[in-house]
Amino acid sequence: MYPDPLIIPPLQVHKQTFIILHGRGSNASTFGPPLLNTQVSEMHTFQSSFPNARFVFPTASKRRAQIFNRSVIHQWFDNWSLQTPDERTELQIEGLRETSRYIHTLLRGAIEDVGAENVVLGGLSQGCAASLIALLTWNGEPIAAAFGMCGWLPFRMQMEEIAGSGRLDDRDGAENDLFESDGEAGVQDLPTQGTTFLLEELELPAKAPSLSFQQTPLFLGHGVEDEKVAVGLGQEAVSCLKHLGASIEWRKYEGLCHWYSGAMLCDLVDTLTRWTTWEQN
């Protein structure tokens, strides 16, 4: 279902692996090379900033996009209008479930190669949204870092209601305390409730959320002039993720539309350098 990923070998000895997801309607070969070749300083491109990194660019499977008259396009999951992101959320479920499983497989392979402390997950636009869900549902070791550019968080409203108040209206409109634990401890903590909701909504098997994402620092950048994914959706994602216990560095970029920029990637390089202890050689 998923084409083979585009794998760009490291410039030097392989010590780290980046897994980076493209946006809706794109693919790995269109998205990956221009990103790596973006100049982030006088001396370095994004790729040369991490000479020991292998870059893995997956390509989304082709799915019918309901909002585009069921046209078949590369997309990590189907979704309705981002003007109303909380409408028709059922469209997201199948794709997010399958994509999360796929990204988890890539993460396990990367961790086997270089160790979790040397793995980074990220994405742009819908790739950002998919990578955030994959991160929240990941039950393995905490990875080194994650990042997202010009994205949003699917099921944000439902998770934030749970994580922010511990309660969520059910489909019949009655309020219920959800996700009570089976043990004597009673109701689970709020981040666990929020991520349990996500696992159950996507039908991803897990005895309990690992919450390993709480130990993975997250960089989120967004263009203020983004005409496709409003910067407010990025801000809402930050708010929800903080409720879930994530550690986030949030940056906004004046004059930037729905894309990355040299300034954003420069900040990302600086942030990852600060968060990690990688020796480049």
Phi, psi and chi 1 to 4 in degrees:
 res  aa     phi    psi   chi1   chi2   chi3   chi4
   1 MET       -  -37.9  179.2  177.1  -70.1      -
   2 TYR  -102.0  127.0  -66.4   90.7      -      -
   3 PRO   -61.5  160.7  -18.8   30.4      -      -
   4 ASP   -59.7  138.0  -69.7  -20.7      -      -
   5 PRO   -69.0  155.3   23.8  -31.8      -      -
   6 LEU   -81.0  122.7  172.6   65.7      -      -
   7 ILE  -115.5  118.5  -60.9  176.7      -      -
   8 ILE  -101.3  116.8  -53.3  -62.5      -      -
   9 PRO   -69.3  158.9   23.9  -32.1      -      -
  10 PRO   -69.0  155.6   24.9  -33.2      -      -
  11 LEU   -73.7  -26.2  -60.6  174.8      -      -
  12 GLN  -129.9 -151.2  -61.3  177.2   16.9      -
  13 VAL   -64.5  137.6  177.9      -      -      -
  14 HIS   -73.8  115.2 -179.8 -150.8      -      -
  15 LYS  -129.3  -21.6  -65.1 -177.1  178.3 -179.9
  16 GLN  -133.6  159.3  -61.1   98.3   33.1      -
  17 THR  -134.2  129.1  -63.8      -      -      -
  18 PHE  -106.0  133.5  -76.5   60.8      -      -
  19 ILE  -115.5  116.6  -59.8  169.5      -      -
  20 ILE  -129.3  127.1  -51.5  177.5      -      -
  21 LEU  -100.3  134.3  -78.7   61.2      -      -
  22 HIS   -76.5  175.2   62.2   75.8      -      -
  23 GLY   -87.8  175.4      -      -      -      -
  24 ARG   -62.6  133.7 -170.9 -177.6 -155.0 -178.2
  25 GLY    85.0   -3.2      -      -      -      -
  26 SER  -103.8 -165.7 -173.8      -      -      -
  27 ASN  -158.0  173.2   57.4   60.7      -      -
  28 ALA   -62.7  -44.5      -      -      -      -
  29 SER   -70.4  -28.6   59.2      -      -      -
  30 THR   -77.7  -38.0  -60.8      -      -      -
  31 PHE   -87.0  -42.7  170.6   65.4      -      -
  32 GLY   -66.2  -58.5      -      -      -      -
  33 PRO   -57.6  -44.3  -29.8   38.1      -      -
  34 PRO   -61.7  -35.1  -24.2   35.9      -      -
  35 LEU   -62.7  -47.9  173.9   70.4      -      -
  36 LEU   -65.2  -30.3  -63.7 -174.7      -      -
  37 ASN   -87.7   -0.1  -68.8  -30.5      -      -
  38 THR   -67.6  130.6  -61.1      -      -      -
  39 GLN   -74.8  127.8 -154.5   73.9   26.2      -
  40 VAL  -112.6  -12.5  -62.1      -      -      -
  41 SER  -160.1  176.6   68.1      -      -      -
  42 GLU   -61.5  -31.2  -72.1 -171.3   12.2      -
  43 MET   -97.7  -22.2  -61.0  -68.5  -65.9      -
  44 HIS  -134.2  145.0  -70.8  -68.2      -      -
  45 THR   -88.9  176.7   62.3      -      -      -
  46 PHE   -61.0  -41.9 -174.3   66.1      -      -
  47 GLN   -65.2  -46.6 -179.2 -179.5   17.5      -
  48 SER   -70.9  -13.5   67.2      -      -      -
  49 SER   -68.8  -21.1  -61.4      -      -      -
  50 PHE  -130.5   72.2  -57.4  102.7      -      -
  51 PRO   -64.5  -18.8   23.7  -34.2      -      -
  52 ASN   -97.3    9.8  -61.0  115.4      -      -
  53 ALA   -97.8  133.1      -      -      -      -
  54 ARG   -88.1  133.4  170.5 -170.6  -69.0  166.4
  55 PHE  -107.8  121.8  -70.7   88.9      -      -
  56 VAL  -109.4  118.6  177.9      -      -      -
  57 PHE  -114.2   99.8  -67.8   97.7      -      -
  58 PRO   -72.3  158.5   -6.7   21.4      -      -
  59 THR  -113.8  133.1  -69.7      -      -      -
  60 ALA   -66.7  151.2      -      -      -      -
  61 SER   -71.0  163.5   61.6      -      -      -
  62 LYS   -85.7  130.3  -72.7 -173.0  174.2 -178.9
  63 ARG  -136.9  158.4  -57.4  176.3 -175.1  -84.5
  64 ARG   -79.6  128.1  -67.4 -165.5  179.4  -84.6
  65 ALA   -96.3  110.1      -      -      -      -
  66 GLN   -58.9  -39.1  -64.6  -67.1  -27.4      -
  67 ILE   -73.7  -16.8 -160.8  166.6      -      -
  68 PHE  -105.9   41.6  -61.6  137.3      -      -
  69 ASN    55.8   36.7  -64.0  -42.7      -      -
  70 ARG    63.2   27.8  -57.0 -169.7   74.7 -112.3
  71 SER   -62.8  147.6  -62.1      -      -      -
  72 VAL   -92.2  118.3  177.3      -      -      -
  73 ILE  -139.1  164.6   61.9  172.8      -      -
  74 HIS   -73.5  119.1  -73.3  -70.8      -      -
  75 GLN  -153.2  144.0   56.6  176.8    3.5      -
  76 TRP   -71.9  -28.0  -61.0  107.0      -      -
  77 PHE  -163.4  159.9   57.4   94.8      -      -
  78 ASP   -85.7  148.1 -162.2   11.7      -      -
  79 ASN  -154.9  158.5   63.8  -86.7      -      -
  80 TRP   -87.8 -165.2 -160.4 -121.3      -      -
  81 SER   -62.4  136.8  171.4      -      -      -
  82 LEU   -79.4   -2.9  -70.1  177.5      -      -
  83 GLN   -70.2  -28.6  -57.6  -60.5  -43.5      -
  84 THR  -134.1   71.3   52.5      -      -      -
  85 PRO   -66.6  -15.0   23.6  -33.2      -      -
  86 ASP   -94.8    6.9  -62.8  -46.0      -      -
  87 GLU   -93.9  143.2  -71.4 -173.3    9.6      -
  88 ARG    52.6   43.7  -58.8 -162.8   64.6 -177.6
  89 THR   -65.7  -15.9   56.1      -      -      -
  90 GLU   -63.4  -23.4   74.1  -78.5   -3.2      -
  91 LEU   -63.8  -24.6  -64.4  175.8      -      -
  92 GLN   -80.3  -23.2  -53.9  173.0  123.9      -
  93 ILE   -61.8  -53.4  -67.5  174.3      -      -
  94 GLU   -61.0  -47.8  179.9 -179.7   10.6      -
  95 GLY   -64.9  -42.3      -      -      -      -
  96 LEU   -65.4  -37.0  -78.3  173.5      -      -
  97 ARG   -63.6  -50.4  176.8  172.8   59.4 -113.9
  98 GLU   -67.2  -40.8  -66.4  174.3   -4.4      -
  99 THR   -66.5  -41.0  -67.9      -      -      -
 100 SER   -60.8  -43.3  -66.4      -      -      -
 101 ARG   -61.3  -41.6  -73.5  173.1  173.4  164.4
 102 TYR   -65.1  -46.5  174.4   52.9      -      -
 103 ILE   -64.8  -37.7  -61.4  -54.1      -      -
 104 HIS   -61.7  -37.5  -67.2  167.0      -      -
 105 THR   -63.6  -43.0  -62.0      -      -      -
 106 LEU   -63.9  -39.7  -65.5  179.2      -      -
 107 LEU   -62.7  -43.6  -74.7  172.8      -      -
 108 ARG   -61.9  -40.9  -76.8 -170.2  -72.9  -90.0
 109 GLY   -64.6  -41.3      -      -      -      -
 110 ALA   -66.2  -40.5      -      -      -      -
 111 ILE   -65.4  -37.8  -71.3  170.4      -      -
 112 GLU   -62.9  -34.6 -174.7  174.9  -16.6      -
 113 ASP   -74.9  -48.5  -75.6  -18.5      -      -
 114 VAL  -127.9   -3.3  -65.8      -      -      -
 115 GLY    90.4  146.3      -      -      -      -
 116 ALA   -60.0  -31.5      -      -      -      -
 117 GLU   -70.9   -2.7   70.1  -81.5    7.6      -
 118 ASN  -122.5   19.9  -65.1  -53.8      -      -
 119 VAL  -117.1  134.7  174.7      -      -      -
 120 VAL  -125.8  137.9  174.9      -      -      -
 121 LEU  -120.1  136.1  173.6   65.6      -      -
 122 GLY  -158.3  179.0      -      -      -      -
 123 GLY  -175.2  166.8      -      -      -      -
 124 LEU  -116.0  135.8  170.3   73.8      -      -
 125 SER    57.8 -120.9 -170.4      -      -      -
 126 GLN   -64.4  -28.0 -164.6 -168.3   64.8      -
 127 GLY   -65.4  -34.0      -      -      -      -
 128 CYS   -64.1  -47.9  168.4      -      -      -
 129 ALA   -58.7  -45.4      -      -      -      -
 130 ALA   -65.5  -40.3      -      -      -      -
 131 SER   -67.7  -33.7   67.3      -      -      -
 132 LEU   -65.0  -42.8  -70.4  175.6      -      -
 133 ILE   -65.7  -41.6  -65.0  -61.1      -      -
 134 ALA   -61.3  -38.0      -      -      -      -
 135 LEU   -67.4  -44.6 -177.4   67.3      -      -
 136 LEU   -65.4  -29.2  -69.2  175.7      -      -
 137 THR   -99.6    4.2   55.6      -      -      -
 138 TRP   -72.9  129.3  170.6 -118.4      -      -
 139 ASN  -113.5   17.8   62.1    2.0      -      -
 140 GLY   -97.0 -162.6      -      -      -      -
 141 GLU   -63.7  149.3  -62.1  175.7   71.1      -
 142 PRO   -62.5  133.7  -20.4   31.8      -      -
 143 ILE   -87.9  171.9   59.4  175.6      -      -
 144 ALA   -63.4  -43.5      -      -      -      -
 145 ALA  -168.4  166.5      -      -      -      -
 146 ALA  -141.7  158.7      -      -      -      -
 147 PHE  -150.5  156.6   68.5   91.2      -      -
 148 GLY  -144.0  145.8      -      -      -      -
 149 MET  -128.1  124.0  -55.6  176.9  -70.6      -
 150 CYS    53.5   48.4  -63.6      -      -      -
 151 GLY  -121.2 -169.6      -      -      -      -
 152 TRP  -147.9  177.5   74.9   99.6      -      -
 153 LEU  -119.1  108.0 -179.5   61.6      -      -
 154 PRO   -59.6  146.2  -24.1   34.8      -      -
 155 PHE    61.2   22.8  -63.8  109.0      -      -
 156 ARG   -57.5  -48.4  173.5 -155.2   60.0   82.3
 157 MET   -59.8  -45.1 -175.3  179.4   71.5      -
 158 GLN   -65.4  -44.5  -64.2   91.7  -34.3      -
 159 MET   -67.4  -38.1  -73.1 -170.3  -71.1      -
 160 GLU   -68.9  -35.9 -168.5  164.1   49.8      -
 161 GLU   -61.6  -41.0  -74.9 -177.6   -8.4      -
 162 ILE   -71.8  -51.1  -63.1  169.4      -      -
 163 ALA   -69.4  -27.2      -      -      -      -
 164 GLY   -85.2  -28.7      -      -      -      -
 165 SER  -130.1  -15.6   66.9      -      -      -
 166 GLY    82.2    5.5      -      -      -      -
 167 ARG  -135.0  153.1  -57.1  178.3   73.0   85.8
 168 LEU  -145.8  134.9  178.3   69.8      -      -
 169 ASP   -67.3  132.9  -68.4  -12.5      -      -
 170 ASP   -81.2  179.9   67.8   13.5      -      -
 171 ARG   -69.2  -18.0  -65.9 -179.7 -179.2  178.3
 172 ASP   -91.5    0.1  -63.2  -36.0      -      -
 173 GLY    92.4   -0.9      -      -      -      -
 174 ALA   -91.3  141.6      -      -      -      -
 175 GLU   -83.0  135.9  -78.8 -164.4  -30.7      -
 176 ASN  -140.4  146.6  -67.0  -69.5      -      -
 177 ASP   -79.3  123.1  -71.1  -37.2      -      -
 178 LEU  -102.7  160.7  -61.9 -176.7      -      -
 179 PHE    60.3   45.1  -43.0  126.1      -      -
 180 GLU   -68.2  140.1  -67.3 -176.0   -1.6      -
 181 SER   -79.2  161.0   68.0      -      -      -
 182 ASP   -83.8  -14.7  -65.7  -30.3      -      -
 183 GLY   -90.0 -171.1      -      -      -      -
 184 GLU   -77.5   -9.9  -62.4  179.0   -4.5      -
 185 ALA   -71.6  -15.6      -      -      -      -
 186 GLY    82.9 -143.6      -      -      -      -
 187 VAL   -67.7  141.0  178.3      -      -      -
 188 GLN   -68.4  160.7  -63.6  170.3  -18.7      -
 189 ASP   -64.9  160.2   64.7   87.3      -      -
 190 LEU   -64.9  -43.8  -58.8 -177.0      -      -
 191 PRO   -58.8  -37.5  -27.3   37.4      -      -
 192 THR   -65.1  -40.2  -59.9      -      -      -
 193 GLN   -61.3  -43.9  -69.6 -175.0   39.6      -
 194 GLY   -63.3  -45.0      -      -      -      -
 195 THR   -75.7  -28.1   47.9      -      -      -
 196 THR   -64.1  -42.1  -63.2      -      -      -
 197 PHE   -54.6  -46.7  159.7   79.1      -      -
 198 LEU   -63.5  -45.2 -172.8   59.8      -      -
 199 LEU   -60.8  -42.1  -72.3  164.5      -      -
 200 GLU   -71.6  -39.4  -66.8 -172.1  -12.3      -
 201 GLU   -62.4  -37.8 -169.9   73.9    2.9      -
 202 LEU   -90.1   -2.6  -60.3 -177.4      -      -
 203 GLU    56.2   45.0  -61.1  178.6   -3.8      -
 204 LEU   -97.7  118.5  -69.4  171.8      -      -
 205 PRO   -67.1  132.9   24.6  -33.0      -      -
 206 ALA  -166.8  135.4      -      -      -      -
 207 LYS   -64.7  -38.2  -66.7 -178.0  179.1  179.3
 208 ALA  -163.4  148.7      -      -      -      -
 209 PRO   -61.9  140.6  -17.1   29.3      -      -
 210 SER   -82.1  -23.5   69.7      -      -      -
 211 LEU    58.8   25.7  -56.9 -177.5      -      -
 212 SER   -64.6  -21.6   65.2      -      -      -
 213 PHE   -61.3  -22.7   66.4   87.0      -      -
 214 GLN   -67.2  -17.8  -66.8  179.8  -20.4      -
 215 GLN  -103.6    9.9  -59.5  174.2   58.9      -
 216 THR  -114.1  108.5  -62.6      -      -      -
 217 PRO   -65.0  145.7   23.3  -32.1      -      -
 218 LEU  -128.6  125.8  174.5   61.6      -      -
 219 PHE  -101.9  127.3  174.7   96.2      -      -
 220 LEU  -125.8  125.4  -68.7  177.2      -      -
 221 GLY  -123.2  148.1      -      -      -      -
 222 HIS  -151.9  138.6 -147.2  116.7      -      -
 223 GLY   -76.7  131.2      -      -      -      -
 224 VAL   -63.4  -32.1  172.0      -      -      -
 225 GLU   -94.0   17.5  -49.4  -57.0  -34.8      -
 226 ASP   -57.8  118.3 -166.7  -33.2      -      -
 227 GLU   -93.1   -9.4   74.2  -74.2    5.3      -
 228 LYS  -105.5  -45.9  -66.0 -176.3  177.9  179.3
 229 VAL  -120.7  101.0 -179.1      -      -      -
 230 ALA   -56.7  142.3      -      -      -      -
 231 VAL   -57.9  -26.4   67.0      -      -      -
 232 GLY   -62.7  -32.0      -      -      -      -
 233 LEU   -67.2  -35.6  -67.0  179.5      -      -
 234 GLY   -65.7  -42.5      -      -      -      -
 235 GLN   -63.2  -40.1 -175.8   67.4   67.1      -
 236 GLU   -64.4  -37.4  -70.7  172.8  -10.5      -
 237 ALA   -61.6  -43.2      -      -      -      -
 238 VAL   -59.3  -45.5  170.3      -      -      -
 239 SER   -60.4  -45.6  174.3      -      -      -
 240 CYS   -65.5  -45.6  178.8      -      -      -
 241 LEU   -63.2  -34.7  -70.1  163.3      -      -
 242 LYS   -66.7  -38.0  -74.8 -176.3  174.9  179.1
 243 HIS   -60.0  -33.4  -86.7  119.3      -      -
 244 LEU   -81.3   -3.8  -66.0  172.7      -      -
 245 GLY    97.8   12.9      -      -      -      -
 246 ALA   -78.1  150.3      -      -      -      -
 247 SER  -100.2  118.2  173.8      -      -      -
 248 ILE  -129.4  139.4  -60.2  174.9      -      -
 249 GLU  -109.8  118.2 -178.1  136.3  -15.4      -
 250 TRP  -113.6  127.1  164.6 -117.3      -      -
 251 ARG  -130.2  137.9  -59.0  -77.5 -176.6   92.2
 252 LYS  -114.9  147.8  -63.9 -175.5  -70.0 -173.9
 253 TYR  -125.6  110.5  -62.9   87.1      -      -
 254 GLU   -62.6  138.2  -62.6  -72.1  -16.4      -
 255 GLY    80.1   -2.9      -      -      -      -
 256 LEU   -95.6  133.1 -179.0   62.7      -      -
 257 CYS   -92.3 -144.1  -62.8      -      -      -
 258 HIS   -87.0   73.8 -172.4   64.2      -      -
 259 TRP  -169.2  179.1 -157.6 -119.4      -      -
 260 TYR   -92.8  173.8   53.7   83.5      -      -
 261 SER  -143.2  166.4   65.4      -      -      -
 262 GLY   -58.6  -38.3      -      -      -      -
 263 ALA   -64.7  -41.9      -      -      -      -
 264 MET   -64.3  -45.8 -177.1 -171.5  -67.9      -
 265 LEU   -67.6  -33.1  -65.4 -179.6      -      -
 266 CYS   -62.3  -44.8  179.3      -      -      -
 267 ASP   -63.2  -38.3  -72.5  -17.3      -      -
 268 LEU   -64.2  -44.5  175.5   57.4      -      -
 269 VAL   -59.8  -47.8  168.9      -      -      -
 270 ASP   -61.2  -40.4  -70.3  -15.2      -      -
 271 THR   -68.1  -45.5  -58.3      -      -      -
 272 LEU   -64.1  -36.9  -69.0  176.7      -      -
 273 THR   -63.2  -38.1  -58.9      -      -      -
 274 ARG   -71.4  -34.6  175.7  161.7   37.2   89.8
 275 TRP   -80.8  -21.0  -76.1  -15.6      -      -
 276 THR  -114.2  169.2   61.4      -      -      -
 277 THR  -119.2   31.7   57.2      -      -      -
 278 TRP   -68.2  136.5  -61.9  -22.1      -      -
 279 GLU   -98.9  125.4  -65.9 -177.4    2.2      -
 280 GLN   -94.0  115.0  -51.0  -66.7   -2.4      -
 281 ASN  -162.9      -   55.0   57.7      -      -
